[in-house]
Amino acid sequence: SEEETKQKEAVKAVKAKIAKDGLAKHIDDKDLMRVLIEQNECLIGLMQVNAIAVSGLGGDAVAMIHTGLYYSTLEKYLKK
């Protein structure tokens, strides 16, 4: 869908920005705790996925969803 395509492009842009300059450069100091919280949430989700990884493609889909959510949320805290 168009929304999914936009989401994928937004994630791609965030990843490129982080890869170029690093994450800390693009985050205001006041938002660092929020980023840590979001990272923890992502890691928790990925650990859940690891626990169900034996389920095959279902586990892969859940991992992609959690990672996508992390980058979508992280985008809110990046300096423009």
C-alpha positions as CSV (number, residue, x, y, z in Angstrom):
1,S,0.0,0.0,0.0
2,E,1.0,3.6,-0.3
3,E,1.2,4.0,3.5
4,E,3.6,1.1,3.8
5,T,5.8,2.4,1.0
6,K,6.0,5.8,2.7
7,Q,6.8,4.0,6.0
8,K,9.6,2.0,4.3
9,E,11.1,5.2,2.7
10,A,11.0,7.0,6.1
11,V,12.8,4.1,7.8
12,K,15.4,4.1,5.0
13,A,16.0,7.8,5.4
14,V,16.4,7.5,9.2
15,K,18.9,4.6,8.7
16,A,20.9,6.6,6.1
17,K,21.0,9.6,8.4
18,I,22.3,7.5,11.3
19,A,24.8,5.6,9.1
20,K,26.2,8.9,7.9
21,D,26.7,10.9,11.1
22,G,25.9,8.6,14.0
23,L,22.8,8.7,16.1
24,A,23.8,11.0,18.9
25,K,24.5,13.9,16.5
26,H,20.9,14.0,15.4
27,I,19.2,13.8,18.8
28,D,18.6,16.7,21.2
29,D,20.0,16.1,24.7
30,K,16.5,16.5,26.1
31,D,15.4,13.5,24.1
32,L,18.2,11.1,24.9
33,M,16.2,9.3,27.7
34,R,13.3,8.9,25.3
35,V,15.5,7.3,22.7
36,L,16.9,4.9,25.4
37,I,13.4,3.9,26.3
38,E,12.5,3.3,22.7
39,Q,15.6,1.2,22.2
40,N,14.8,-0.8,25.2
41,E,11.3,-1.4,23.9
42,C,12.8,-2.6,20.6
43,L,15.2,-4.9,22.3
44,I,12.4,-6.4,24.4
45,G,10.4,-7.0,21.3
46,L,13.4,-8.6,19.6
47,M,14.0,-10.9,22.6
48,Q,10.4,-12.0,22.3
49,V,10.9,-12.7,18.7
50,N,14.0,-14.7,19.5
51,A,11.9,-16.8,21.9
52,I,9.5,-17.7,19.1
53,A,12.1,-17.8,16.3
54,V,11.6,-21.5,15.9
55,S,8.2,-20.7,14.4
56,G,9.9,-19.7,11.1
57,L,8.6,-16.9,8.9
58,G,6.2,-15.7,11.6
59,G,9.2,-14.9,13.8
60,D,10.8,-13.0,11.0
61,A,7.7,-10.9,10.4
62,V,7.5,-10.0,14.1
63,A,11.1,-8.9,14.1
64,M,10.6,-6.7,11.1
65,I,7.5,-5.1,12.7
66,H,9.4,-4.3,15.9
67,T,12.4,-2.9,14.1
68,G,10.1,-0.8,11.9
69,L,8.3,0.6,14.9
70,Y,11.6,1.5,16.5
71,Y,12.8,3.6,13.5
72,S,9.3,5.2,13.1
73,T,9.4,6.3,16.7
74,L,13.0,7.3,16.6
75,E,12.2,9.6,13.7
76,K,10.2,11.8,16.0
77,Y,13.2,12.6,18.1
78,L,15.8,13.3,15.4
79,K,16.8,16.9,14.8
80,K,15.4,18.3,11.6
